[in-house]
Amino acid sequence: MRMNAGNCAIVVLVGLALTVPAAAFADSHGGDAAGEEMDSSDSRGWRFDLGAGVGVAPDYEGSEDYQAVPLLAARVQKDHYFARLQGTKLQVNVIPSATIRFGPQLNYRFERDDVDDDKVDNLRDVDEAWEVGLFGGVRFRNVAGKRITLGADASASRDVAAGHNGWLVDLRGLVRFPIAEGWRMGLGAGGTWASSNYMDEYFSVDADNANRSGLREFSADSGVKDVGVDANVDWGITENWGLSFRGAYSRLLGDAEDSPIVDDRGSANQFFGGVLVGYKW
C-alpha cells in the first residue's frame, strides 16, 4: 500500500463507541479527523486495514457513569472506492474521486437497557435501531503545498427498525497534519441535529416512565442535540503496524441537556477516550 507511515493503517474512528450499548454518544463525534483513512490521492489497487482496541465511553447518552468498550474498525479500498466499518457503522463510497466521497451508510444502534443508574434503568427499554442513510464529504490534501488535509462531511440517516423512528443529521469539519516523523494528528469539530422522534425516545419522560422512575415528566422536541470536538494521534510503528490514540468531548444541548435523564441523573458533558492498534496490507 502506498501510504505514509503516519497514517499507519488506522482507519476512521467515527462512532467507535457505537460498538456497545454506550453507543449513542459516539455516532456524532469523530469523523475523519479521528484517524484519516489512507491517502488515496494517488493510490491504486487493493488495500486493507484492520484495527481493534479498547476505550472508555458513557454508559448511555447523557450518562455521568462510564464503562470500558471494545473498539473495532476495518476498511477495504480499491482505487478511490472504499467500504469501511467503524464500530457498528458501515459506509460505502461509490464516487471514483480523490476529493469527493458519497454513498450509502448503515448503522446499528443497540437498545438502551440495563444501565448503571437505577432510575434511568427503571425507564422502559429503548429498542435497537437500524439507521439507514447517505453520507458525503470532501477532502483537500496537500494544502498550501504541505501534508495538510482539510475536509468536511455530512450525513443523514433514519431508523427503519422502530427503535426510535427518527432522523439524525451530522455535520463535521476536520484538519490533519504531520507532527513528527511517523506521527500525524487530526482535529475535528461538528454537531448533530435530531428529529422529534429521536429526542422523544431518548430524552422524554412520559407519565408512565415518571411513575416507573420517579423522574419528573418532560417532553423533548427536535433540534441540535449536541456539538463536539475530537483529537486523534496516529503513530506508524512499522510499515504495517500502527497505533491510534483518541479523545473526544461533546456537549448535549437544548432539550437533550434539559431532560431529567441528563440534567437530574447524568451530565450534559460527554467524554470518550481510547487506543486502537491497526494492521495494513
N, C-alpha and C positions, 0 to 999 in steps of 0.2 A: 504494500500500500504506500502511495506517495503521500505522506502526511508528516508534518513536523512533530518532533518528539513531545513538544509541549502539550499537544492535543491528546497524545498518549492513549488513544482509543477509548477515552471516557466519553460515553455518549451523553446526549442531553438528559439532564436530571429533572426536567419539568415533571412535577407531580410524583416524585419518588415516594413521598409519604402515602400516596394512594395505594400502596401495596398492602395496607392493613386498614381496619376499620377506623383508625385515627385519620383517615384519609381526607376528609373534607377540606382540611387546611391546605393541602399541598397542590391541588389541581390548579390553583390560581396563582402559584408562585414559582418562579424559576425561569423557564424559558431557556433559550439557547445561551443566555448569559451564564447559566449554571451548567457549563460543560458543553461548549460548542462542538458540534459534530465535526468529523473530518472536513478539512478544507477541500471542497470539491471544485474549486475554480478552474483547476487544470487537470483533474483526475479522470482516469478511465479505468474500466474493468470492474471486477467484483471486489468488494471489501466487506469485512465482517468485524463486528465489535460485540463483546460481551462484558458485562460488569455486574458486580454484586458487592454488597456491603451492609452496614448497619447504621441506623440513625436514631434520633430521638424526636418525637412529634407529639402534639396534643392528643389526649385521649379521645376527644371528639371536637368538632368545630366549635370553638368558643370555650373550651375547657381550660382550667388552670392546672390540671393534672397531666403528666407526661408519661409516655411509655416508649420502650425500645421497639423499633420497627425494622423489618428487613428492607433492603434497597436492592432493586433489580432493574437492569437495563439491557437492551440488545438493539442492534442495528445491522441491517443488510442494505448495501448500496451497489448499484450498477450504473456507472457513469453518473448522471445527476439525479437519477431516480433513486428513491430510498423508501424503506419501511423501517420504522423504529418503534420499539416497545419501551415505554417509560413507566415503570410501575405497572398499573393496570390500564394505561392509555396507549392505544395503538394509532399511529399516524402513517399515512402513505402519501408520499409526494408523487404527483403524476405530471409535473412540469419539467421538461428537459432543459433546465436553465441553472446556471451557477448563481444567479441573482434572485430569481423568484421561485418560491415554492408554494404549492397549493394542492389540496386533496382532501380525502375523507378522514375522519377520525372516529374512534370508538373508545369510550371509557366505561369501565365497570366501577361503580361506587358501592362499597359494602353497606349493609344495613347498620343503623345505629342501635345497638343494644349492649347490655352487659358492660356499662361504663362504670368508672370508679365512684363518681358522685352519686350518692344514694337517691337524692331527689330527682336528678335527671334520669337515673336508671329506672325510676318508677313511672316515667312517661311511657306512653305507648311506643313500641318499637317503630323505627322508620325503616321501611323495606329497602332492599337493594335496588339499585338503579342501573340501567344501561343507557348511557348518554351518547347519542349519535349526532354527528355534525360535520362541519367543514373547518379547515384551518388554512391560513395563508400567511405569507411573510416575505420579507426582502432581506438580502444580505449585501453589504457593500464592503468588499475586502481590500486590503492594502490601501486604506485611506491615507491620503497625503503621502503616498509612496512608502508607507511604513506597514508593518504587520499588525495593523489595527483593523478590526472588524466592527462595523456598525450595523444594527439591524432593528427590525420592528416585526411584530407578529400580532395576529388577531385570530380568534376562533369563536365559533358559535355552535352550541350543541343543545339537544333536547332529550330528556329522559323518555324512553319508549317502553319502559317496563313497569310503569305505575309506581315507581319508588317515590318520586316527588312530582312527576309530570310537569316539570318546569324547564325553563331556558336558562342557560348561562352564556355570557359573552365576556371574553377576556381580551385585554389589550396589553401589549408589552413592548418595552424598548430595551436595548442591550448594547453593550460595548465589550469587546475582548481585545486583549493586548498582551505582549510578552513582558515578563517582569525579570527574567534571568534566563540563562541558557537552560533549555529543557522545561521551563516553567511558563505557564500562561494564567492570566487572571480574567475573570468575567464579572461584570456588574450588570444588574438588571433592575427594572422597576416597572410596575404596572398596576392594574386593578381589575376587578370583576363586577359586572352587573348581573343581578339575579332577578328572575321573574317572581311574581307574587306567589305562584305555586311552590317554587323552591323555598322562598322565605317563609311561607306559611308552614311548610312541612318541618323545617329545621329550627325555626325560631319562635313560632306562635305557641301559645299555651291556651287551649280552649277550656271550657268548663270541666269537661271530663278529665283532662290532664291536670288541671288545677286541683281537682279533688284527689287524684292519684298521688300527686307530688307535694302538695302544699305550696306550690309556687303561685304567684298572682297571675290572673288571666292577662293575656297580651295578644294583640293581632299584628303580625308583621306584614308589610307590603313590599312591593318591588322597589328596587333601587340599587345604587352602588353599595355592595355589601362589604367590600374590603379594598385596601390598597396595600402594596407591599414592595419590599426591596430584597435583593439577594446578592450574595457574593460567592464566587467559586474560584478555587485554585487547582489547576491541573499540573501534575508532576510526571514527566516522562522518565521513568526509571531506566528502561531499556527500549529498544526499538519496538518491542511488542507489549511490554508491561507498563502500567502506569497507575497512579493514584489520583483521586479527585476528592478534595475537601470542600464541603459546602455548608453555608449558613444562610438562613432566611428569616425575615421578620415580616409579619403582616399585622395590620390594624383593622379590626372589624368596625364598620361604620353604620350609621343610620339605625334602622330597626334591628339589624343583627346585633349591634352594640347594645341597644336598649332592651333587648329581650331579657327576661329574668333568667333564662337558661345561661346567658352570658353575664349580665350585669349583677345578678344575685349569687350565682353559683360558680361562675367561671371567670374569664378575663377576655377583654377585647384585644389584648396584646398576645399574639401568637408567634411562637418561635420554632425553628427547626434547625437541626444540625446533623451532619453525617459524614461518613467517609466511604468511598467506593473504590474497589480495586478492579482494573479493567485489563482485558487482553484483546489484541487486534491481530488480524492476519489477512 
